[in-house]
Amino acid sequence: MKRILPALVAGALAVIAARAELVIYNLSFGDASTSVNFPIFAGGYIVLDESASSFSSVIVLEDPDTAQLYYTTSLLSGNYFELISGGGSNYAVLSGLGSGGNATAEQVAFQVVGKTSGNVDIGPGVSLRVAKKLRGFMLANTQQTVTVDTDANTSIDLGFAGANKVTARYDSASTKDANNAMMDAGTALTSITETLERRGIQPQPTPSPSPSPSPTPSPTP
């Protein structure tokens, strides 16, 4: 026992040290200004892994034609850091960029900033300095060319461009649930998407590929 106990204690300390320190935020979006064909961002979540200084996200969008809600996890991710103002106040910053490979937006820029409060209990034995509200903007654009006349080789651009005001609010209950369950960021993100799907919000649909043209039949000899 004298040899086993120190090993068990060391192992337990290693698990605690390696455990993710998650902070979850609810996202709300203001009306888009100076925008063209801009998608409707209906809400979302930020999963911040403070121990890794990075975040991932679930963004909920609304189809303007059907009002159907759907979500995407590939639109936005980024980094977390803190700043000290000239007056000595601490501020938290969530900042991310996205580019290409996404059906929703080709280019995305996101940044929110908020003043941190005193230490907050986020889970068993863990307290962090947390910003309870962060404000900022998200800009997104994409260029989509649609052919309208194949014979005349005529096409038009039907992309979008715009910006939203964004507010990120600290979600105490979800944060504690994730840390009490010792989730990592990926597991917490999955838990959020499963909750959305139970509410009828499905993953963002993937456009179907255009069907291959049928082969031209060979003339009968």
C-alpha positions as CSV (number, residue, x, y, z in Angstrom):
1,M,0.0,0.0,0.0
2,K,2.9,2.4,0.7
3,R,3.9,2.1,-2.9
4,I,0.5,2.0,-4.5
5,L,-1.0,5.0,-2.6
6,P,1.5,7.6,-3.9
7,A,0.9,6.3,-7.4
8,L,-2.8,6.6,-7.1
9,V,-2.6,10.1,-5.8
10,A,-0.2,11.1,-8.5
11,G,-2.5,9.6,-11.1
12,A,-5.5,11.4,-9.7
13,L,-3.6,14.7,-9.7
14,A,-2.6,14.1,-13.4
15,V,-6.2,13.5,-14.3
16,I,-7.3,16.8,-12.6
17,A,-4.4,18.7,-14.2
18,A,-5.3,17.3,-17.7
19,R,-9.0,17.9,-17.4
20,A,-10.5,20.6,-19.7
21,E,-11.7,23.8,-18.1
22,L,-14.8,24.5,-20.1
23,V,-16.8,27.7,-20.2
24,I,-20.0,27.7,-22.3
25,Y,-21.6,30.9,-23.7
26,N,-25.0,31.5,-25.3
27,L,-24.8,33.6,-28.5
28,S,-27.4,36.1,-29.6
29,F,-27.3,38.1,-32.8
30,G,-28.6,41.5,-33.6
31,D,-30.0,42.6,-36.9
32,A,-27.6,42.7,-39.8
33,S,-26.7,46.1,-41.0
34,T,-25.5,47.2,-44.5
35,S,-25.9,43.6,-45.7
36,V,-26.9,41.9,-49.0
37,N,-28.6,38.5,-49.0
38,F,-27.3,37.9,-45.5
39,P,-28.3,34.7,-43.7
40,I,-30.4,34.8,-40.5
41,F,-28.2,33.8,-37.5
42,A,-30.7,32.7,-34.9
43,G,-28.4,31.9,-32.0
44,G,-25.7,29.5,-31.0
45,Y,-23.2,28.4,-28.4
46,I,-19.5,28.9,-27.7
47,V,-17.6,26.1,-26.0
48,L,-14.4,27.7,-24.6
49,D,-11.6,25.4,-23.4
50,E,-9.8,27.9,-21.3
51,S,-7.0,25.4,-20.5
52,A,-6.2,25.3,-24.3
53,S,-7.1,29.0,-24.9
54,S,-9.3,28.0,-27.8
55,F,-13.0,27.7,-28.6
56,S,-15.4,25.9,-30.9
57,S,-19.0,26.7,-31.7
58,V,-22.5,25.7,-32.7
59,I,-24.2,28.3,-34.8
60,V,-28.0,28.1,-35.4
61,L,-29.4,29.5,-38.7
62,E,-32.9,30.1,-40.0
63,D,-33.9,29.2,-43.6
64,P,-35.5,32.5,-44.8
65,D,-37.9,30.6,-47.1
66,T,-39.2,27.9,-44.7
67,A,-38.2,29.4,-41.3
68,Q,-36.7,26.0,-40.5
69,L,-33.8,26.1,-38.0
70,Y,-30.6,24.2,-38.6
71,Y,-27.1,24.2,-37.0
72,T,-23.5,24.0,-38.1
73,T,-20.4,23.3,-36.1
74,S,-17.9,24.1,-38.9
75,L,-18.6,27.8,-39.3
76,L,-16.5,29.3,-36.5
77,S,-13.7,28.5,-34.1
78,G,-10.9,30.5,-32.7
79,N,-8.7,31.6,-29.8
80,Y,-9.2,33.0,-26.3
81,F,-6.9,35.5,-24.6
82,E,-7.0,38.2,-21.9
83,L,-6.0,41.8,-21.9
84,I,-5.3,44.4,-19.2
85,S,-6.5,47.9,-19.9
86,G,-4.6,51.0,-19.1
87,G,-6.8,51.4,-16.0
88,G,-5.8,47.9,-14.8
89,S,-9.1,46.1,-15.7
90,N,-9.0,42.6,-17.1
91,Y,-10.8,41.8,-20.3
92,A,-11.5,38.5,-22.1
93,V,-11.4,38.2,-25.9
94,L,-12.8,35.5,-28.2
95,S,-11.5,36.0,-31.7
96,G,-11.9,33.7,-34.7
97,L,-11.5,33.5,-38.5
98,G,-13.0,31.1,-40.9
99,S,-12.3,30.7,-44.6
100,G,-13.5,28.2,-47.3
101,G,-14.9,24.7,-47.1
102,N,-18.2,25.8,-45.6
103,A,-21.6,25.9,-47.2
104,T,-22.7,28.8,-45.1
105,A,-19.9,31.3,-45.5
106,E,-16.7,31.5,-47.4
107,Q,-15.1,34.1,-45.1
108,V,-15.9,34.8,-41.4
109,A,-14.5,37.2,-38.9
110,F,-15.7,37.1,-35.3
111,Q,-14.6,39.0,-32.2
112,V,-16.3,39.7,-28.8
113,V,-14.8,41.4,-25.8
114,G,-15.9,41.5,-22.2
115,K,-14.7,42.6,-18.8
116,T,-13.9,39.7,-16.5
117,S,-15.4,39.4,-13.0
118,G,-14.0,37.7,-9.9
119,N,-13.4,33.9,-9.9
120,V,-16.4,31.8,-10.7
121,D,-17.0,28.2,-9.7
122,I,-17.3,26.3,-13.0
123,G,-17.2,22.8,-11.6
124,P,-15.8,20.5,-8.8
125,G,-12.8,22.3,-7.3
126,V,-12.3,24.6,-10.2
127,S,-12.8,28.4,-10.3
128,L,-11.8,30.8,-13.0
129,R,-11.9,34.4,-13.8
130,V,-14.8,34.6,-16.3
131,A,-16.3,37.3,-18.5
132,K,-20.1,37.0,-18.0
133,K,-21.0,39.1,-21.0
134,L,-18.9,39.8,-24.2
135,R,-20.0,42.0,-27.1
136,G,-18.7,42.4,-30.6
137,F,-19.4,41.6,-34.2
138,M,-19.4,38.8,-36.8
139,L,-18.8,39.5,-40.4
140,A,-19.4,36.9,-43.2
141,N,-19.4,36.8,-46.9
142,T,-19.4,34.3,-49.8
143,Q,-19.4,34.5,-53.5
144,Q,-21.7,32.1,-55.4
145,T,-21.9,32.2,-59.2
146,V,-25.0,30.8,-60.8
147,T,-25.3,30.1,-64.5
148,V,-28.6,31.4,-65.9
149,D,-28.0,30.7,-69.6
150,T,-25.8,27.9,-70.6
151,D,-25.9,28.6,-74.3
152,A,-25.1,32.3,-73.9
153,N,-22.6,31.5,-71.1
154,T,-24.3,34.0,-68.8
155,S,-24.0,33.9,-65.1
156,I,-24.8,36.1,-62.1
157,D,-23.3,36.4,-58.6
158,L,-25.7,35.4,-55.8
159,G,-23.5,35.4,-52.8
160,F,-24.0,37.4,-49.6
161,A,-22.1,39.9,-47.4
162,G,-22.9,41.5,-44.1
163,A,-22.3,41.9,-40.4
164,N,-24.1,41.2,-37.1
165,K,-23.7,42.5,-33.7
166,V,-23.1,39.6,-31.3
167,T,-23.5,39.1,-27.6
168,A,-22.0,36.1,-25.7
169,R,-23.6,35.4,-22.3
170,Y,-22.1,33.1,-19.7
171,D,-24.2,29.9,-19.3
172,S,-23.6,28.9,-15.7
173,A,-25.8,25.7,-15.7
174,S,-24.3,24.3,-19.0
175,T,-20.8,25.1,-17.9
176,K,-21.2,23.3,-14.6
177,D,-22.9,20.3,-16.2
178,A,-20.0,19.9,-18.7
179,N,-17.3,20.2,-16.0
180,N,-19.1,18.0,-13.5
181,A,-19.3,15.3,-16.2
182,M,-15.6,15.9,-17.0
183,M,-16.3,16.5,-20.6
184,D,-13.8,17.7,-23.1
185,A,-14.7,20.4,-25.7
186,G,-15.6,17.9,-28.4
187,T,-18.0,16.0,-26.0
188,A,-19.6,19.2,-24.8
189,L,-20.2,20.3,-28.4
190,T,-21.8,16.9,-29.2
191,S,-24.0,17.2,-26.1
192,I,-25.2,20.6,-27.3
193,T,-26.0,19.4,-30.9
194,E,-27.9,16.4,-29.4
195,T,-30.0,18.7,-27.4
196,L,-30.7,20.9,-30.4
197,E,-31.7,17.8,-32.4
198,R,-34.2,16.8,-29.7
199,R,-35.7,20.2,-30.2
200,G,-36.1,19.5,-33.9
201,I,-33.1,21.6,-35.1
202,Q,-31.2,19.4,-37.6
203,P,-27.6,19.7,-39.0
204,Q,-27.1,22.0,-41.8
205,P,-28.1,20.3,-45.0
206,T,-25.4,19.4,-47.5
207,P,-26.2,20.4,-51.1
208,S,-26.7,17.4,-53.3
209,P,-24.2,17.0,-56.1
210,S,-25.5,17.6,-59.6
211,P,-26.4,14.3,-61.3
212,S,-24.0,13.1,-63.9
213,P,-25.2,13.4,-67.5
214,S,-26.6,10.3,-69.1
215,P,-24.4,8.8,-71.8
216,T,-25.5,9.6,-75.3
217,P,-26.7,6.4,-76.9
218,S,-24.6,5.1,-79.7
219,P,-26.3,5.1,-83.1
220,T,-27.7,1.8,-84.3
221,P,-25.5,0.5,-87.1
